[in-house]
Amino acid sequence: MLADQRCQGDGRLPASSGVRARSKSAAYRVATGNGVLAGRFTGSGERRMDRGAAMKVVLRINGDDYARQVEPDLTLLSFLRDVLGLTGTKWGCLTGDCGACTVLVDGEPVVSCLQLACQVQGRQVTTIEGLETSRGLDEVQAAFVSNGATQCGFCTPGMVMSVEALLRANPSPDETEIREALAGNLCRCTGYSKIVDAVLQAASDRRSAADRSSADVS
């Protein structure tokens, strides 16, 4: 099969250059994808074979363009972790079931373990590293920290990315809508209650920030 044939198709799957964290807080590191587990899985864990000649891809990730020679069957997850060293996106089930590897592609949540890197050329990819601003954590990350929703931290980056997609589409979600948006993200620690609380707070904080910004403009 030709390389370009392998890369055809939309590749969207319902999930169902960032600023490094400056704080030494474990919860802060987890919310930015740099928790205690981040360094344990330096590779994607994929079992891949050489199935064709390398091809050049140019991907826009967190606002920056990256040109690399890769094999046609390289997943977006492996590209992020193994090629670029963006280990905030977690290696989990590799079957699209756990949501730990969720990133945003053109604002939509995508499980990167099932998405080929070559399929996202010309599209905007956002990872957990792309959320933190020069002022620190964004509202979702900060709410996860303050509500104790991080726990072990392995699912947190994927959770945060799914929440980002939700709040961009729906600034005022209720609990049912939050749980539906996170249906593709599994957590074995929190029982989800603290996560839902964090999302509700993040939504409120983001609305308040938008109101302040509108008032300043007027």
N, CA and C atoms as a LAMMPS dump frame, in Angstrom:
ITEM: TIMESTEP
0
ITEM: NUMBER OF ATOMS
654
ITEM: BOX BOUNDS ff ff ff
-5.0000000000000000e+02 5.0000000000000000e+02
-5.0000000000000000e+02 5.0000000000000000e+02
-5.0000000000000000e+02 5.0000000000000000e+02
ITEM: ATOMS id mol type element x y z
1 1 1 N 0.843 -1.185 0
2 1 2 C 0 0 0
3 1 3 C 0.881 1.239 0
4 2 1 N 0.55 2.217 -0.804
5 2 2 C 1.342 3.417 -0.893
6 2 3 C 1.158 4.275 0.346
7 3 1 N 2.213 5.063 0.649
8 3 2 C 2.174 5.879 1.858
9 3 3 C 1.02 6.851 1.838
10 4 1 N 0.775 7.507 0.679
11 4 2 C -0.286 8.497 0.656
12 4 3 C -1.654 7.855 0.798
13 5 1 N -1.795 6.584 0.365
14 5 2 C -3.055 5.887 0.541
15 5 3 C -3.323 5.614 2.012
16 6 1 N -2.27 5.318 2.758
17 6 2 C -2.441 5.055 4.184
18 6 3 C -2.886 6.287 4.934
19 7 1 N -2.573 7.457 4.373
20 7 2 C -2.84 8.691 5.088
21 7 3 C -4.122 9.367 4.633
22 8 1 N -4.901 8.712 3.779
23 8 2 C -6.156 9.295 3.364
24 8 3 C -7.202 9.137 4.454
25 9 1 N -8.212 10 4.4
26 9 2 C -9.298 9.905 5.369
27 9 3 C -9.218 11.007 6.379
28 10 1 N -10.348 11.271 7.005
29 10 2 C -10.428 12.385 7.958
30 10 3 C -9.695 12.079 9.247
31 11 1 N -9.851 10.867 9.748
32 11 2 C -9.111 10.449 10.928
33 11 3 C -9.653 10.959 12.243
34 12 1 N -10.747 11.735 12.237
35 12 2 C -11.277 12.248 13.501
36 12 3 C -11.887 11.104 14.301
37 13 1 N -11.632 11.105 15.585
38 13 2 C -12.214 10.099 16.456
39 13 3 C -12.748 10.803 17.692
40 14 1 N -14.057 10.656 18.004
41 14 2 C -14.558 11.274 19.22
42 14 3 C -13.87 10.637 20.403
43 15 1 N -13.472 11.406 21.394
44 15 2 C -12.682 10.873 22.482
45 15 3 C -13.565 10.136 23.447
46 16 1 N -13.931 10.106 22.921
47 16 2 C -14.795 9.4 23.748
48 16 3 C -14.241 8.289 23.724
49 17 1 N 4.165 25.874 21.195
50 17 2 C 5.24 25.531 22.079
51 17 3 C 4.91 25.994 23.464
52 18 1 N 4.349 24.906 24.362
53 18 2 C 3.806 25.314 25.63
54 18 3 C 4.855 25.821 26.588
55 19 1 N 4.384 26.487 27.669
56 19 2 C 5.278 27.017 28.691
57 19 3 C 5.458 25.963 29.759
58 20 1 N 6.669 25.667 30.123
59 20 2 C 6.93 24.641 31.121
60 20 3 C 6.448 25.11 32.498
61 21 1 N 5.997 24.14 33.298
62 21 2 C 5.544 24.483 34.64
63 21 3 C 6.704 25.011 35.467
64 22 1 N 6.434 26.08 36.231
65 22 2 C 7.473 26.67 37.056
66 22 3 C 7.332 26.271 38.519
67 23 1 N 6.159 25.768 38.904
68 23 2 C 5.925 25.407 40.285
69 23 3 C 6.492 24.026 40.578
70 24 1 N 6.874 23.804 41.847
71 24 2 C 7.348 22.497 42.268
72 24 3 C 6.197 21.637 42.78
73 25 1 N 4.971 22.189 42.799
74 25 2 C 3.819 21.455 43.279
75 25 3 C 3.557 20.235 42.409
76 26 1 N 3.349 19.072 43.065
77 26 2 C 3.07 17.854 42.309
78 26 3 C 1.782 17.994 41.521
79 27 1 N 0.749 18.597 42.135
80 27 2 C -0.527 18.771 41.436
81 27 3 C -0.364 19.675 40.227
82 28 1 N 0.469 20.706 40.372
83 28 2 C 0.72 21.624 39.247
84 28 3 C 1.382 20.866 38.101
85 29 1 N 2.37 20.034 38.429
86 29 2 C 3.068 19.278 37.386
87 29 3 C 2.121 18.317 36.686
88 30 1 N 1.227 17.696 37.463
89 30 2 C 0.263 16.765 36.875
90 30 3 C -0.661 17.489 35.913
91 31 1 N -1.123 18.684 36.3
92 31 2 C -2.068 19.433 35.474
93 31 3 C -1.453 19.902 34.174
94 32 1 N -0.133 19.971 34.119
95 32 2 C 0.541 20.373 32.893
96 32 3 C 1.093 19.181 32.121
97 33 1 N 0.768 17.968 32.596
98 33 2 C 1.23 16.77 31.901
99 33 3 C 2.625 16.348 32.286
100 34 1 N 3.172 16.936 33.366
101 34 2 C 4.541 16.629 33.78
102 34 3 C 4.587 15.993 35.161
103 35 1 N 3.583 15.17 35.473
104 35 2 C 3.497 14.556 36.788
105 35 3 C 4.535 13.48 37.007
106 36 1 N 4.438 12.808 38.157
107 36 2 C 5.449 11.832 38.553
108 36 3 C 5.52 10.659 37.59
109 37 1 N 4.44 10.393 36.849
110 37 2 C 4.446 9.263 35.928
111 37 3 C 4.942 9.639 34.543
112 38 1 N 5.126 10.933 34.306
113 38 2 C 5.431 11.386 32.947
114 38 3 C 6.706 10.78 32.401
115 39 1 N 7.712 10.6 33.254
116 39 2 C 8.994 10.122 32.771
117 39 3 C 9.125 8.614 32.694
118 40 1 N 8.109 7.894 33.159
119 40 2 C 8.24 6.438 33.199
120 40 3 C 7.994 5.793 31.847
121 41 1 N 7.238 6.461 31.006
122 41 2 C 6.934 5.914 29.696
123 41 3 C 7.5 6.855 28.646
124 42 1 N 8.77 6.708 28.336
125 42 2 C 9.41 7.629 27.402
126 42 3 C 9.037 7.31 25.967
127 43 1 N 8.559 6.096 25.708
128 43 2 C 8.131 5.733 24.36
129 43 3 C 6.647 5.515 24.317
130 44 1 N 6.108 5.386 23.139
131 44 2 C 4.673 5.199 23.004
132 44 3 C 4.25 3.789 23.371
133 45 1 N 5.167 2.84 23.361
134 45 2 C 4.822 1.46 23.661
135 45 3 C 4.255 0.713 22.471
136 46 1 N 4.211 1.354 21.326
137 46 2 C 3.643 0.703 20.154
138 46 3 C 4.608 -0.341 19.588
139 47 1 N 4.04 -1.44 19.097
140 47 2 C 4.835 -2.432 18.379
141 47 3 C 4.649 -2.16 16.9
142 48 1 N 5.644 -1.579 16.29
143 48 2 C 5.531 -1.154 14.91
144 48 3 C 6.601 -1.83 14.069
145 49 1 N 6.256 -2.064 12.795
146 49 2 C 7.212 -2.653 11.871
147 49 3 C 7.5 -1.658 10.762
148 50 1 N 8.609 -1.833 10.1
149 50 2 C 8.947 -0.979 8.966
150 50 3 C 8.085 -1.395 7.786
151 51 1 N 7.048 -0.584 7.495
152 51 2 C 6.09 -0.953 6.467
153 51 3 C 6.192 -0.076 5.233
154 52 1 N 7.225 0.71 5.128
155 52 2 C 7.344 1.54 3.945
156 52 3 C 8.4 2.596 4.141
157 53 1 N 8.713 3.273 3.059
158 53 2 C 9.731 4.308 3.115
159 53 3 C 9.23 5.485 3.936
160 54 1 N 10.165 6.177 4.563
161 54 2 C 9.815 7.347 5.361
162 54 3 C 9.243 8.436 4.46
163 55 1 N 8.368 9.238 5.027
164 55 2 C 7.764 10.334 4.295
165 55 3 C 7.878 11.602 5.138
166 56 1 N 7.879 12.75 4.482
167 56 2 C 7.979 14.008 5.196
168 56 3 C 6.59 14.467 5.597
169 57 1 N 6.457 14.839 6.872
170 57 2 C 5.213 15.431 7.341
171 57 3 C 5.538 16.773 7.984
172 58 1 N 4.612 17.684 7.868
173 58 2 C 4.73 18.985 8.528
174 58 3 C 3.472 19.171 9.363
175 59 1 N 3.633 19.152 10.675
176 59 2 C 2.501 19.251 11.573
177 59 3 C 2.566 20.546 12.371
178 60 1 N 1.409 21.176 12.522
179 60 2 C 1.312 22.383 13.362
180 60 3 C 0.8 21.968 14.728
181 61 1 N 1.681 22.063 15.716
182 61 2 C 1.367 21.608 17.064
183 61 3 C 1.6 22.741 18.047
184 62 1 N 0.566 23.09 18.779
185 62 2 C 0.622 24.186 19.75
186 62 3 C 1.119 25.479 19.124
187 63 1 N 0.741 25.693 17.864
188 63 2 C 1.072 26.93 17.18
189 63 3 C 2.401 26.94 16.46
190 64 1 N 3.184 25.864 16.575
191 64 2 C 4.481 25.777 15.903
192 64 3 C 4.466 24.674 14.855
193 65 1 N 5.207 24.882 13.766
194 65 2 C 5.304 23.885 12.705
195 65 3 C 6.516 22.983 12.931
196 66 1 N 6.301 21.676 12.754
197 66 2 C 7.371 20.694 12.909
198 66 3 C 7.433 19.838 11.65
199 67 1 N 8.568 19.858 10.967
200 67 2 C 8.784 19.037 9.768
201 67 3 C 9.695 17.87 10.136
202 68 1 N 9.238 16.653 9.88
203 68 2 C 10.008 15.468 10.219
204 68 3 C 9.819 14.395 9.147
205 69 1 N 10.812 13.505 9.023
206 69 2 C 10.702 12.317 8.196
207 69 3 C 10.211 11.187 9.1
208 70 1 N 9.067 10.59 8.754
209 70 2 C 8.5 9.543 9.597
210 70 3 C 7.99 8.405 8.725
211 71 1 N 7.775 7.259 9.337
212 71 2 C 7.157 6.146 8.636
213 71 3 C 5.664 6.42 8.472
214 72 1 N 5.068 5.945 7.389
215 72 2 C 3.666 6.264 7.11
216 72 3 C 2.69 5.801 8.179
217 73 1 N 3.044 4.726 8.917
218 73 2 C 2.107 4.196 9.906
219 73 3 C 2.368 4.732 11.314
220 74 1 N 3.177 5.773 11.434
221 74 2 C 3.456 6.349 12.749
222 74 3 C 2.214 7.061 13.261
223 75 1 N 1.808 6.74 14.483
224 75 2 C 0.631 7.402 15.043
225 75 3 C 0.98 8.789 15.563
226 76 1 N -0.055 9.595 15.718
227 76 2 C 0.139 10.936 16.281
228 76 3 C 0.689 10.844 17.695
229 77 1 N 0.235 9.863 18.461
230 77 2 C 0.746 9.679 19.825
231 77 3 C 2.249 9.463 19.822
232 78 1 N 2.721 8.573 18.968
233 78 2 C 4.149 8.29 18.897
234 78 3 C 4.922 9.499 18.383
235 79 1 N 4.336 10.221 17.436
236 79 2 C 5.001 11.427 16.924
237 79 3 C 5.188 12.443 18.044
238 80 1 N 4.162 12.648 18.833
239 80 2 C 4.243 13.627 19.915
240 80 3 C 5.264 13.209 20.97
241 81 1 N 5.2 11.959 21.397
242 81 2 C 6.046 11.513 22.5
243 81 3 C 7.467 11.168 22.049
244 82 1 N 7.58 10.339 21.012
245 82 2 C 8.882 9.805 20.629
246 82 3 C 9.685 10.742 19.738
247 83 1 N 8.989 11.464 18.866
248 83 2 C 9.692 12.339 17.933
249 83 3 C 9.905 13.725 18.519
250 84 1 N 8.856 14.294 19.117
251 84 2 C 8.96 15.665 19.641
252 84 3 C 9.261 15.738 21.137
253 85 1 N 9.086 14.631 21.849
254 85 2 C 9.346 14.651 23.287
255 85 3 C 8.258 15.33 24.097
256 86 1 N 7.052 15.446 23.542
257 86 2 C 5.928 16.038 24.262
258 86 3 C 5.212 14.916 25.022
259 87 1 N 5.725 14.593 26.208
260 87 2 C 5.25 13.418 26.941
261 87 3 C 4.032 13.705 27.811
262 88 1 N 3.481 14.919 27.732
263 88 2 C 2.249 15.187 28.467
264 88 3 C 1.107 14.329 27.974
265 89 1 N 1.076 14.033 26.681
266 89 2 C 0.07 13.132 26.113
267 89 3 C 0.457 11.712 26.493
268 90 1 N -0.418 11.022 27.205
269 90 2 C -0.051 9.757 27.828
270 90 3 C -0.314 8.538 26.945
271 91 1 N 0.579 7.574 27.068
272 91 2 C 0.421 6.267 26.448
273 91 3 C -0.418 5.411 27.383
274 92 1 N -1.567 4.928 26.877
275 92 2 C -2.44 4.126 27.724
276 92 3 C -2.769 2.803 27.085
277 93 1 N -4.009 2.661 26.612
278 93 2 C -4.482 1.364 26.118
279 93 3 C -4.051 1.073 24.687
280 94 1 N -3.819 2.1 23.888
281 94 2 C -3.504 1.985 22.458
282 94 3 C -4.652 1.418 21.634
283 95 1 N -5.849 1.401 22.212
284 95 2 C -7.025 0.913 21.483
285 95 3 C -8.128 1.966 21.43
286 96 1 N -7.843 3.168 21.899
287 96 2 C -8.831 4.237 21.851
288 96 3 C -9.894 4.159 22.918
289 97 1 N -9.673 3.364 23.964
290 97 2 C -10.698 3.167 24.985
291 97 3 C -10.52 4.017 26.237
292 98 1 N -9.28 4.368 26.6
293 98 2 C -9.062 5.011 27.904
294 98 3 C -9.06 6.53 27.846
295 99 1 N -8.735 7.111 26.704
296 99 2 C -8.742 8.558 26.576
297 99 3 C -7.519 9.267 27.109
298 100 1 N -6.532 8.523 27.613
299 100 2 C -5.348 9.157 28.192
300 100 3 C -4.532 9.925 27.16
301 101 1 N -4.661 9.56 25.898
302 101 2 C -3.854 10.178 24.842
303 101 3 C -4.617 11.269 24.091
304 102 1 N -5.726 11.748 24.653
305 102 2 C -6.571 12.722 23.959
306 102 3 C -5.841 14.037 23.713
307 103 1 N -5.928 14.51 22.483
308 103 2 C -5.449 15.84 22.098
309 103 3 C -6.576 16.507 21.316
310 104 1 N -6.394 17.766 20.977
311 104 2 C -7.377 18.457 20.151
312 104 3 C -6.843 18.584 18.727
313 105 1 N -7.678 18.254 17.763
314 105 2 C -7.356 18.459 16.353
315 105 3 C -8.434 19.377 15.78
316 106 1 N -8.028 20.568 15.399
317 106 2 C -8.987 21.596 14.978
318 106 3 C -10.065 21.791 16.036
319 107 1 N -9.651 21.728 17.308
320 107 2 C -10.569 21.984 18.414
321 107 3 C -11.403 20.805 18.858
322 108 1 N -11.307 19.669 18.163
323 108 2 C -12.1 18.496 18.502
324 108 3 C -11.233 17.458 19.212
325 109 1 N -11.779 16.789 20.246
326 109 2 C -10.993 15.764 20.945
327 109 3 C -10.748 14.545 20.072
328 110 1 N -9.51 14.096 20.034
329 110 2 C -9.099 12.95 19.221
330 110 3 C -8.196 12.063 20.067
331 111 1 N -8.406 10.757 19.992
332 111 2 C -7.491 9.837 20.674
333 111 3 C -6.301 9.599 19.745
334 112 1 N -5.165 10.096 20.146
335 112 2 C -4.006 10.139 19.248
336 112 3 C -3.371 8.778 19.001
337 113 1 N -3.729 7.758 19.79
338 113 2 C -3.162 6.429 19.555
339 113 3 C -3.753 5.774 18.313
340 114 1 N -4.906 6.268 17.842
341 114 2 C -5.545 5.698 16.655
342 114 3 C -5.502 6.646 15.466
343 115 1 N -4.791 7.73 15.608
344 115 2 C -4.703 8.732 14.543
345 115 3 C -3.301 8.718 13.951
346 116 1 N -3.19 8.553 12.643
347 116 2 C -1.879 8.614 12.02
348 116 3 C -1.375 10.053 11.987
349 117 1 N -0.093 10.213 12.196
350 117 2 C 0.498 11.55 12.179
351 117 3 C 0.276 12.228 10.83
352 118 1 N 0.389 11.466 9.758
353 118 2 C 0.261 12.062 8.429
354 118 3 C -1.151 12.546 8.145
355 119 1 N -2.135 12.089 8.912
356 119 2 C -3.51 12.49 8.683
357 119 3 C -3.834 13.876 9.23
358 120 1 N -2.958 14.424 10.055
359 120 2 C -3.268 15.724 10.654
360 120 3 C -2.45 16.855 10.031
361 121 1 N -1.811 16.593 8.907
362 121 2 C -1.109 17.664 8.213
363 121 3 C -2.121 18.729 7.776
364 122 1 N -1.76 19.984 7.991
365 122 2 C -2.627 21.083 7.623
366 122 3 C -3.711 21.377 8.631
367 123 1 N -3.667 20.707 9.762
368 123 2 C -4.669 20.923 10.803
369 123 3 C -3.99 21.383 12.089
370 124 1 N -4.758 21.97 12.994
371 124 2 C -4.224 22.509 14.232
372 124 3 C -4.294 21.446 15.324
373 125 1 N -3.137 21.06 15.859
374 125 2 C -3.076 20.082 16.941
375 125 3 C -2.702 20.808 18.234
376 126 1 N -3.475 20.565 19.28
377 126 2 C -3.184 21.159 20.592
378 126 3 C -3.018 20.042 21.608
379 127 1 N -1.919 20.074 22.348
380 127 2 C -1.666 19.104 23.409
381 127 3 C -1.728 19.818 24.755
382 128 1 N -1.602 19.058 25.814
383 128 2 C -1.645 19.628 27.164
384 128 3 C -0.562 20.693 27.349
385 129 1 N 0.575 20.517 26.661
386 129 2 C 1.66 21.499 26.781
387 129 3 C 1.275 22.851 26.182
388 130 1 N 0.274 22.86 25.295
389 130 2 C -0.112 24.09 24.625
390 130 3 C -1.131 24.919 25.375
391 131 1 N -1.605 24.453 26.525
392 131 2 C -2.652 25.174 27.248
393 131 3 C -2.113 26.229 28.197
394 132 1 N -1.016 25.932 28.861
395 132 2 C -0.476 26.874 29.85
396 132 3 C -0.031 28.163 29.154
397 133 1 N -0.332 29.267 29.783
398 133 2 C -0.011 30.571 29.221
399 133 3 C 1.145 31.209 29.987
400 134 1 N 1.536 32.383 29.55
401 134 2 C 2.61 33.106 30.245
402 134 3 C 2.199 33.487 31.665
403 135 1 N 0.9 33.486 31.92
404 135 2 C 0.396 33.812 33.263
405 135 3 C 0.288 32.574 34.144
406 136 1 N 0.524 31.407 33.581
407 136 2 C 0.439 30.175 34.356
408 136 3 C -0.608 29.234 33.788
409 137 1 N -1.226 28.438 34.665
410 137 2 C -2.223 27.461 34.247
411 137 3 C -3.461 28.155 33.695
412 138 1 N -4.126 27.503 32.743
413 138 2 C -5.408 28.051 32.299
414 138 3 C -6.477 27.634 33.295
415 139 1 N -7.725 28.056 33.076
416 139 2 C -8.779 27.85 34.069
417 139 3 C -9.041 26.377 34.343
418 140 1 N -8.99 25.55 33.32
419 140 2 C -9.269 24.125 33.51
420 140 3 C -8.172 23.473 34.335
421 141 1 N -6.928 23.719 33.964
422 141 2 C -5.809 23.148 34.721
423 141 3 C -5.835 23.606 36.177
424 142 1 N -6.071 24.898 36.396
425 142 2 C -6.09 25.446 37.762
426 142 3 C -7.224 24.829 38.57
427 143 1 N -8.378 24.63 37.944
428 143 2 C -9.515 24.046 38.656
429 143 3 C -9.248 22.59 39.024
430 144 1 N -8.578 21.849 38.159
431 144 2 C -8.228 20.466 38.484
432 144 3 C -7.31 20.434 39.708
433 145 1 N -6.373 21.349 39.782
434 145 2 C -5.459 21.396 40.929
435 145 3 C -6.202 21.762 42.203
436 146 1 N -6.99 22.832 42.16
437 146 2 C -7.637 23.336 43.38
438 146 3 C -8.726 22.404 43.895
439 147 1 N -9.3 21.581 43.034
440 147 2 C -10.353 20.661 43.458
441 147 3 C -9.839 19.253 43.752
442 148 1 N -8.547 19.054 43.687
443 148 2 C -7.995 17.729 43.958
444 148 3 C -8.405 16.693 42.947
445 149 1 N -8.579 17.123 41.686
446 149 2 C -9.051 16.213 40.643
447 149 3 C -7.924 15.519 39.902
448 150 1 N -6.686 15.732 40.332
449 150 2 C -5.556 15.159 39.6
450 150 3 C -5.201 13.751 40.062
451 151 1 N -5.209 13.492 41.368
452 151 2 C -4.886 12.188 41.917
453 151 3 C -3.568 11.667 41.345
454 152 1 N -3.543 10.462 40.755
455 152 2 C -2.272 9.918 40.252
456 152 3 C -1.778 10.697 39.039
457 153 1 N -2.7 11.315 38.308
458 153 2 C -2.319 12.205 37.213
459 153 3 C -2.233 11.58 35.844
460 154 1 N -2.354 10.267 35.747
461 154 2 C -2.135 9.651 34.436
462 154 3 C -3.239 10.008 33.446
463 155 1 N -4.479 10.079 33.913
464 155 2 C -5.59 10.401 33.014
465 155 3 C -5.777 11.903 32.848
466 156 1 N -5.119 12.703 33.7
467 156 2 C -5.415 14.135 33.761
468 156 3 C -5.225 14.883 32.441
469 157 1 N -4.11 14.714 31.727
470 157 2 C -3.976 15.458 30.465
471 157 3 C -5.106 15.193 29.49
472 158 1 N -5.497 13.931 29.335
473 158 2 C -6.595 13.608 28.442
474 158 3 C -7.909 14.193 28.916
475 159 1 N -8.134 14.139 30.236
476 159 2 C -9.336 14.746 30.814
477 159 3 C -9.375 16.234 30.515
478 160 1 N -8.271 16.899 30.777
479 160 2 C -8.207 18.35 30.583
480 160 3 C -8.486 18.717 29.131
481 161 1 N -7.925 17.949 28.191
482 161 2 C -8.142 18.261 26.779
483 161 3 C -9.602 18.074 26.378
484 162 1 N -10.258 17.032 26.901
485 162 2 C -11.674 16.831 26.615
486 162 3 C -12.517 17.957 27.201
487 163 1 N -12.143 18.408 28.395
488 163 2 C -12.86 19.516 29.024
489 163 3 C -12.656 20.809 28.23
490 164 1 N -11.434 21.029 27.743
491 164 2 C -11.184 22.213 26.923
492 164 3 C -12.118 22.232 25.713
493 165 1 N -12.251 21.092 25.051
494 165 2 C -13.135 21.011 23.889
495 165 3 C -14.577 21.283 24.29
496 166 1 N -14.994 20.742 25.417
497 166 2 C -16.358 20.945 25.891
498 166 3 C -16.647 22.417 26.155
499 167 1 N -15.769 23.081 26.899
500 167 2 C -16.032 24.462 27.295
501 167 3 C -15.94 25.43 26.128
502 168 1 N -15.152 25.087 25.129
503 168 2 C -15.109 25.942 23.947
504 168 3 C -16.425 25.877 23.182
505 169 1 N -17.064 24.706 23.207
506 169 2 C -18.337 24.537 22.508
507 169 3 C -19.531 24.907 23.377
508 170 1 N -19.385 24.712 24.688
509 170 2 C -20.495 24.934 25.623
510 170 3 C -19.944 25.56 26.901
511 171 1 N -19.975 26.885 27.016
512 171 2 C -19.377 27.561 28.172
513 171 3 C -20.088 27.298 29.499
514 172 1 N -21.329 26.797 29.442
515 172 2 C -22.106 26.594 30.674
516 172 3 C -22.694 25.178 30.731
517 173 1 N -21.865 24.155 30.765
518 173 2 C -22.392 22.785 30.783
519 173 3 C -22.948 22.426 32.154
520 174 1 N -23.947 21.567 32.164
521 174 2 C -24.428 21.036 33.441
522 174 3 C -23.703 19.716 33.71
523 175 1 N -24.011 19.1 34.856
524 175 2 C -23.278 17.898 35.247
525 175 3 C -23.468 16.762 34.247
526 176 1 N -24.675 16.629 33.727
527 176 2 C -24.93 15.56 32.748
528 176 3 C -24.093 15.763 31.489
529 177 1 N -24.035 16.984 31.013
530 177 2 C -23.251 17.28 29.813
531 177 3 C -21.758 17.062 30.056
532 178 1 N -21.303 17.367 31.256
533 178 2 C -19.896 17.149 31.596
534 178 3 C -19.57 15.656 31.583
535 179 1 N -20.421 14.874 32.213
536 179 2 C -20.179 13.423 32.262
537 179 3 C -20.24 12.804 30.868
538 180 1 N -21.118 13.304 30.031
539 180 2 C -21.179 12.805 28.649
540 180 3 C -19.911 13.155 27.888
541 181 1 N -19.401 14.379 28.086
542 181 2 C -18.185 14.801 27.39
543 181 3 C -16.972 14.005 27.833
544 182 1 N -16.993 13.509 29.069
545 182 2 C -15.859 12.754 29.609
546 182 3 C -16.073 11.245 29.542
547 183 1 N -17.101 10.811 28.802
548 183 2 C -17.398 9.382 28.739
549 183 3 C -16.258 8.572 28.139
550 184 1 N -15.436 9.201 27.305
551 184 2 C -14.319 8.493 26.691
552 184 3 C -13.026 8.59 27.469
553 185 1 N -13.068 9.182 28.66
554 185 2 C -11.871 9.336 29.498
555 185 3 C -12.059 8.559 30.791
556 186 1 N -11.215 7.559 31.006
557 186 2 C -11.348 6.699 32.18
558 186 3 C -10.42 7.143 33.304
559 187 1 N -10.956 7.112 34.535
560 187 2 C -10.157 7.434 35.725
561 187 3 C -10.428 6.372 36.773
562 188 1 N -9.365 5.842 37.375
563 188 2 C -9.519 4.808 38.401
564 188 3 C -9.318 5.342 39.809
565 189 1 N -9.102 6.647 39.945
566 189 2 C -8.762 7.201 41.255
567 189 3 C -9.892 7.99 41.907
568 190 1 N -10.485 8.931 41.171
569 190 2 C -11.303 9.959 41.812
570 190 3 C -12.777 9.638 41.933
571 191 1 N -13.288 8.658 41.181
572 191 2 C -14.721 8.448 41.178
573 191 3 C -15.462 9.532 40.413
574 192 1 N -14.716 10.421 39.758
575 192 2 C -15.231 11.444 38.857
576 192 3 C -15.88 12.643 39.549
577 193 1 N -16.262 12.534 40.816
578 193 2 C -16.949 13.646 41.478
579 193 3 C -16.081 14.895 41.517
580 194 1 N -14.813 14.735 41.898
581 194 2 C -13.922 15.895 41.963
582 194 3 C -13.635 16.448 40.569
583 195 1 N -13.624 15.57 39.586
584 195 2 C -13.398 16.023 38.21
585 195 3 C -14.57 16.873 37.745
586 196 1 N -15.787 16.407 38.024
587 196 2 C -16.973 17.184 37.653
588 196 3 C -16.977 18.526 38.367
589 197 1 N -16.622 18.527 39.653
590 197 2 C -16.545 19.787 40.41
591 197 3 C -15.534 20.736 39.77
592 198 1 N -14.413 20.166 39.333
593 198 2 C -13.377 21 38.715
594 198 3 C -13.878 21.612 37.412
595 199 1 N -14.618 20.844 36.633
596 199 2 C -15.131 21.365 35.364
597 199 3 C -16.146 22.475 35.609
598 200 1 N -17.024 22.284 36.587
599 200 2 C -18.004 23.319 36.911
600 200 3 C -17.305 24.61 37.344
601 201 1 N -16.252 24.468 38.167
602 201 2 C -15.513 25.66 38.585
603 201 3 C -14.809 26.307 37.41
604 202 1 N -14.178 25.494 36.556
605 202 2 C -13.469 26.04 35.398
606 202 3 C -14.424 26.803 34.486
607 203 1 N -15.62 26.249 34.285
608 203 2 C -16.611 26.921 33.444
609 203 3 C -16.991 28.263 34.047
610 204 1 N -17.197 28.285 35.366
611 204 2 C -17.553 29.536 36.04
612 204 3 C -16.417 30.545 35.962
613 205 1 N -15.2 30.084 36.206
614 205 2 C -14.042 30.983 36.156
615 205 3 C -13.838 31.545 34.752
616 206 1 N -14.056 30.712 33.745
617 206 2 C -13.858 31.173 32.369
618 206 3 C -14.931 32.19 31.975
619 207 1 N -16.154 31.967 32.422
620 207 2 C -17.217 32.946 32.137
621 207 3 C -16.928 34.271 32.827
622 208 1 N -16.452 34.196 34.066
623 208 2 C -16.123 35.424 34.798
624 208 3 C -15.005 36.19 34.116
625 209 1 N -13.992 35.451 33.629
626 209 2 C -12.885 36.103 32.935
627 209 3 C -13.366 36.759 31.649
628 210 1 N -14.295 36.087 30.943
629 210 2 C -14.843 36.66 29.708
630 210 3 C -15.648 37.916 29.997
631 211 1 N -16.399 37.9 31.116
632 211 2 C -17.178 39.074 31.493
633 211 3 C -16.263 40.249 31.836
634 212 1 N -15.175 39.971 32.553
635 212 2 C -14.231 41.047 32.895
636 212 3 C -13.591 41.62 31.649
637 213 1 N -13.248 40.731 30.708
638 213 2 C -12.635 41.189 29.473
639 213 3 C -13.586 42.072 28.675
640 214 1 N -14.866 41.697 28.637
641 214 2 C -15.864 42.492 27.916
642 214 3 C -16.049 43.847 28.57
643 215 1 N -16.023 43.856 29.911
644 215 2 C -16.185 45.121 30.636
645 215 3 C -15.005 46.05 30.372
646 216 1 N -13.805 45.473 30.296
647 216 2 C -12.612 46.306 30.052
648 216 3 C -12.665 46.929 28.656
649 217 1 N -13.168 46.149 27.682
650 217 2 C -13.249 46.655 26.314
651 217 3 C -14.261 47.788 26.206
652 218 1 N -15.401 47.617 26.881
653 218 2 C -16.439 48.637 26.823
654 218 3 C -16.059 49.864 27.651
